[in-house]
Amino acid sequence: MTNDAFSEAVRRRNQYGGLTFFQMALESHRVGGQEQSRSTAWWNNMANYEMETPPAPKYVPGVAAALGMSERQVNELIAEQWYGVRPDDTVPPHLGTLVAALRGIGRDDVPVVEQLVNHLSDKQTAKVFLENELERERTSETPAESGSPQGEDALST
């Protein structure tokens, strides 16, 4: 998990919102019915980071009611905790036109495009790393270490 935004919302509702895990389970059952509600144990586990997978979409309405928030807010918390995506994430300006072009790519071509993008990203990461290393070496190198003659000795050679 990237962070615990969803789990934190459960803890806040429990600690500051005055709802026990049992009450959260009852509220999710009230909205979602037997098939679309979450148990007391599930709420407890969620608050204590023990859930490896997000709640399925069918549970979102009941979860939203129990947490006292909209379904959209719940989906945003799920996206943040399990997928590392925040609603305020944006596409960098230099990639904006690329997003428009990617919309026209067929499903069969997606793996090829992903492979190409990963390759280019790895290449850029390596390039930046090497540039930083060279700059670090250049700034930490003293004139004596560089092998270039300095001072009076340089004039006599």
N, C-alpha and C positions, 0 to 999 in steps of 0.2 A: 504494500500500500504506500502511496505517496505521502499522505498525511492522514489525520483522523478527523477531518471536518464533519463527517456524518456522525461518527461516534461522539464527538464533542457536542453536537447538537442534542444527542440523546442524553448525555450527562447533564447538560445545562437544563433540559426540560425536567429531568429527575431532581436535580439539586436545587434549582432556582425557580422552576415552574410549578413545583409542588405536586408533580405526578409520580407515583410509584411505577415500577415496571409492570405491576399487575394492572394498574389503571391505564397504562399505555396499551397493554394487550386488549383490555376491554374496549378502548376507543377504536383500535384498529379493527376489532371484531364488529363493532357497531357500524362502521362504515363499509368494511370489506366482506362481512359475513364470515362463516366458518372457513371457507376455502381461500379467502384472501386476507387473513389476519395473521398477526405475528404473536407468538407466545410470550409469556413472562420470561422464560429462559432466554429466548432470542433477544429481547430487549436488554436483559442483564448481560448477556455475552457481548452484544454490540457495544455497550457502554464500557466494557472491559477489554476491548480490542481483540476479541477472540474470533471474530468472523472474517473468514478469508474471502468470501464472495459477497457482492452487493445484494440487496433485496431485489427480487424479480419485479418487472414492471407491474404485474398484477397486484403487488402489495403496496405500491406507491400511494394510492388514495388513502388507505387506512393509516399508513405511516405518516402521511402529511397531517391527517387529522390528529393523530396522537402527539405529533410534535408541534402542532399549532401553527403550521405554515402551509404555503401553497404546494401543489404537486410539482410545479416548476422549481421551487426552491429545494425540494427534496431531490429532484433529479440533478440539480446543480451540485448538491452536496455529494451525491453518489458519484457523479462524474469527477469531482475533485478528489475524493478519497480513493477510489479504486482505479481511476484512469488518468489521474494527474492533469485533468483539464479543468480550467476555471472559466467562468463566463466572461471574465475580462481579458482572457488570452486573445491576442490579436496576431494577424499575419504581418510579418515585417514588410514595410513598404516595398522593398526591392523584390519581394516575392508575390506581390499582388496580382500582376498580370499572369503569373504562372498558375495561380489558383483558377483563374478564369479558363485558361487553356486545359487544365486538368479535368475540368467538368465534362469535357468532350471525349474523354478516354473511356473505352469500353472496359467492362469488368475483367475480361481475359488479359488485358494489357496492364492491369494494375500491378501484378507482381514484377513485371519487367521495369516499370517506372519506379517502383519502390527500390529495386535493386540498383538502378542507375542513380537515384537520389542518395541512397546510402553510400554508394561508391564516391560520389561527388562530395558528400558531407565528410566522409572519412578523409578524403584527399585534402579538403579545406582545413580540417582539424589538424592533420599532420603538417600542413604548410604553416599554419599559425604557430604550432608548437616549435617547429624548427626555426622560424623567424625569431620567436621569443628566446630560444636557446642561444642563437647566434648573437642577438643583441645583449643578452646577459654575459656571454663570454667577452664580447667586444668592450663592454663597460667595466668588467672586472679585471681585464688584462692591463698590467702595468707596462710602461715603456720598456723596462728591462726584460720583461717576459716576452715581449713581442719580437725580440730579435733585431729590432731596428736600432742603429747607432744613435746615441743621444749626446748632447753636450760637446765638450772639447774633443772627445774621442771621435765623434762623427766628422769633425773638421779635419782631423789628421789622416783619415783613411782615404 
